[in-house]
């Protein structure tokens, strides 16, 4: 069983990709984190080293049994270790479907750059000319995550 949601691509902080000029993570957080995930068995090389931020309001993603969860990943000396989960997904755009991952930094261990609860971060192969405002359809395995109503306010 799967869950589907349509969402709108929104601009992120630019930290995952390294585009943020004021970030201490010049090369991008995904590029810095990828070797740590690879050492734990998750290869991110099929994906662009950046996240696509998708606002799936009025829903929010609730990971239940993510495909991967890595605790205490010490990927930087800027702050303490973080916990990350990854939920397998597919994304449909213009009639084409690609496999990806929902990247879930656990909020309780993430010291900065929080997202609204309705925004999910996707690791995807290159999608040419993807731009803010585009609508994508995301599908997640119901065994790995639920789509719940986002809290009001």
N, C-alpha and C positions, 0 to 999 in steps of 0.2 A: 504494500500500500504506500502511496505517496501523498505528499501535500504540495499544492501549487499556490503560488502567489505572483501577481504582477507587481512590479515596482518601477520606480523612476530613478534613473542614475542621478546621483547628486555629487557635488564636489566634496572631496574629503579634505583632511588636514594637509595632505601632501607629504606626510611623514613616511608612510609605507614605501612610497616610490622614491623618496629622496628629493622631491620637488620643493619642499618647504625650505625657504631660505633661512629661517631662524631655528631649524631643528639641529639638535646635537648629533643626529644620525644622518650625516651627509650622503652616504651611499644608499640610504633607505633602510628601514627596519626589516623589510622582508629579505633583502639581500644579506643582512647581518644575521638574521635568524635562521635562514635556510640550512646552513651547515649543521646547526644544532638539531634541527628536525631530521635531516638526512642521517645523522649519527644514531637517531632513535627509530629509523626505519621509514620515514616519510620523505619521498623525493619530490621537491617542488619544481624541478627543472622544466616540466611541461608548461608551466605557468609564467606569465609576465611577473617580474618581481615588484608588484604593486597591487593594491586592492582596488576593486571596483565597488564603490559604495552605492548600495541599492536601498532606497526607502520603500519598504513594503507595507506602509501604513494602509489600513488600520491594524495590521498584524505586527507581531514581533516573533522572532525565532527563539524557541526554548529548546536547547540541546537536551536530549534525554539520555541517549547512549551514543555519543559521537563515535565515529569510526576510529579516531585517534584522540587521545588526551595525553599531554606531556606536562608534568608538574615540575616546578622549580627549574625552569630553563634560564640559566644564567648567561644571557647573550650580550650583556652590556655592563659596563661599570658605572653607568650614569644613574642606575637605580637597581633595586634588588631583583631577584629571580621572579619570573612570571609563569603562570600556567596558561596553556593554550589548548583549545580543542578544535577539531576539524570535522565538519559534516560534509559527506559527499553530496554533490548536487549536479543538476544539469541546468543549463541556461539556454533559453530559446530566444533567438533574435533573427528577425527577417526570414523565418521559416527554417533556419539552421539551428541545430542543437549541438552544444559543446558541453563536455564534462568539466566540472570544476570542483572547488571546495569552498565551503563557508568557513572563513577564518574567524575564530572566536577567542580573542584574548579575554581571559576571565577578569571581570571588572574588579574583583576583590584583590587582584595582584597587579593590576594595570595602573601605574601612578599618574599617567597623563594621556591626553588626546582621546577622551571618551566620546562615544557616538550616542545620538539619540536612540532610544530603545527600539524604534522601528527601522533603524538603518542596519543592514547586514553588510559585512565586508566579504567580497568574493575574490578568490584567486582563480583566474581564468587564462586560457590561451589568448594570444593577441586577437582582439576584435577590432579590425580596422575602422578608424574614424568614429569610435565610440565617443559619445559626447553627453554631457549633462543634459537632462531633460528627456533622454531616450527611455522608452518603456521596454523592459525585459521581463520574461516570465521565468521564474525560478521554480525548480522542483526538488524537493528533498525527500529522502526515504523516511517514512513514518516511524521506522524503528530507531532512527538516529536523532530525530528532532520533531517537535510539534510547532505548528503555527498557532499562536494564541492571540487574543485581542490585546492590543497595547493598553496600558493603563491610561486613564484620562489625565489631562493636564500635562 
